[in-house]
């Protein structure tokens, strides 16, 4: 699967999760399996993505009040990552 298709898959899962139609686990699994995408991007993108996914997975284990990570903020940051990764692939 091409890097662009893998990025589309992550973006689709992110959108579905925001709409309540998907899970953090599904998004995380999709993103972590996107080897071609991560290989096509500078190494820092992979580091940032894995950090965001780790925090998102942690936030999913706790209620919003008891977790130091806001799931909404993490999803917003993940959207920024997707947008920047898309721009990087096009450049």
N, C-alpha and C positions, 0 to 999 in steps of 0.2 A: 504494500500500500504506500502511496506517495506521501511525502511530508505534508503537502497541502491537504490531502484527504484526511490524514491523521489529525491535523489541526481543526478541520471541519468537524470531525467526530467529537473532539474535546469541546468545541464551541457549542455543538448541539446538545451534548450532555449537560453542559453548564446552563444553557437556556432551559432545558427540561427540569433541572434541579431547582432553578429559581421559580419555575412554575409549579413545583410540587409533583412533577411527574417522573422523577428519577431519584437516585440515592447518591449519597457522597461516595459510597463504595464503588458504584458503577462508574462515576466520573473519575475517581482515583485510579481504578483499574485501567480504564481507557487511556488516561494520561500516562500512566507508568509504562504501558505497553507500546507507546508511540516512539519506538527506537529510531525510525527513519527521520521523524520530525526533530528529535533531540540531536541527532547527528548533523542535521542540516543547519542548526542554529549554533551561535557561539556558546561555548561551555557554560557561561554564566546563566543562560536561559534555563538550562537543566537544573542548576543549583537552586535557582529561584523557584522553579516549578515544584521541585521536590519539597522545598521548605514550605511552600503554600499548601501542598497536599498533606504534609504531615500535620500542620496546624488545623487544616480543615477536618481531617480524620479525627483529631483530638476533640475538636469542637462538637463533632457529631456524637461523641460519647457522653456529653454532659448537657444539662439544660443551659439555656442562654445565660441565666443568672450565675451559675456556678463555674462557668468557664471564662478564662481570661481572654479568649479569642472570640470575637464577634463573627458568627458565620456569615452574616450579611457583608461585613467588611472584607472578609476573606474571599467571598464570591466576587465582590467588586474588584479586589486586587487581582483575582484570577482572570477576570474579564480584561483588565488592563494588560496582563501578561499575554492573553490571546491576541489582543489588538496589536501589541508590539511585535509579537512573533510573526503575525501575518505581514506586517510592514517589513520585517527583516527578510522574510521569504521572497517578497516581491522585489526587494532592492537588489 
